[in-house]
Amino acid sequence: MSKRVLSGTKPTGDLLHLGNYFGALKQFVLLQDEYKDALYFIADYHSMTTVRDGSLRRRYTANVALDYLGAGIDPDRAILFRQSDIPEVCELTWMLTTVTPMGMLERAHAYKAAKDQAKNVDHGLFTYPVLMAADILLYGADIVPVGQDQKQHVEMTRDMAQRFNHAYDCEALVLPEPYIMEDTALVPGTDGRKMSKSYDNTIQMFAPKKALKKSIMGIQTDSTPVEDPKDPEASIFQVWNLFATPVEREEMADRASRGGLGYGDVKKELLERVLDYFGPMRERRESYASRPDEVEEILVLGAERARAIAEVVLEGCRQASGLGRPS
């Protein structure tokens, strides 16, 4: 029996960035070949904790769909859909909340970070892990690709599934396994911190050339003179390395260590490499962007395929817990 892989992306900005691509999307494209059943969704329900403008959410959602299709997600090999087109996810979320301890949610990384930063935490952020668990469990996902820092999400999902199955003496929910993407890159942003929309330090993979140049030339570097040696581990070199072969990385590290290499030259070369790397993907994205009705049809058909899976799982949960008409 083939295993099912699932992941999602929250639409909270106009374009995905290099961190999204090298940290996840690149691997998603490869996984649709490795696993027969691959589901990728645009998590627009999740975006409601931060985006409070409906028209923006629709725009962001459409752009994520275009970015996925441009990057190589193939609707003939994977199921691409909008989270909000699957109402069953809300019902399963409620079922899971009834078996999820408060203490578990209080240990969630996102909640703890918000508390530490004295942010105003709403119920949506507090119960975010439950909706995330429902996203995974609703489709009987076996494999959930995540980075090491996101492993907690899958662990909490497994815990909720076990609690539900134990409470109702059933096996209605499949316990997923984390697929730790070891070869993914932790991409530094323009300020040296992890690239993130929340830090406003991103380099967008499909940004126009002028905007892309501004982002890359704005990467923060130190004041080391051109003639002096540079640290090969500096963030500018880490980003450059993403677009280089192992041999090229060694050569660049040697050039940096010897001195005589200016940061400006590295940035100019990085810009050209980014444009070349994403060129074919950009063309594919622009082609899809010119056919919005076709993109919408892809999402609608994807939702139909996803719901066919979800309805079976949810009905198993309803029957086990005594909800709805008895079978």
Sequence and secondary structure as in RCSB ss.txt:
>XXXX:A:sequence
MSKRVLSGTKPTGDLLHLGNYFGALKQFVLLQDEYKDALYFIADYHSMTTVRDGSLRRRYTANVALDYLGAGIDP
DRAILFRQSDIPEVCELTWMLTTVTPMGMLERAHAYKAAKDQAKNVDHGLFTYPVLMAADILLYGADIVPVGQDQ
KQHVEMTRDMAQRFNHAYDCEALVLPEPYIMEDTALVPGTDGRKMSKSYDNTIQMFAPKKALKKSIMGIQTDSTP
VEDPKDPEASIFQVWNLFATPVEREEMADRASRGGLGYGDVKKELLERVLDYFGPMRERRESYASRPDEVEEILV
LGAERARAIAEVVLEGCRQASGLGRPS
>XXXX:A:secstr
   EEEEEE   SSS BHHHIIIIIHHHHHHHHH SEEEEEE TTGGGGT   HHHHHHHHHHHHHHHHHHT  T
TTSEEEEGGG THHHHHHHHHHTT  HHHHHT HHHHHHHHTT    HHHHTHHHHHHHHHHTTT SEEEE GGG
HHHHHHHHHHHHHHHHHTTS  S   EEEE TT    B TTSSB  GGGT   BTT  HHHHHHHHHT       
TTS   TTSHHHHHHHTTS HHHHHHHHHHHHHS   HHHHHHHHHHHHHHHHHHHHHHHHHHHT HHHHHHHHH
HHHHHHHHHHHHHHHHHHHHHT SS  
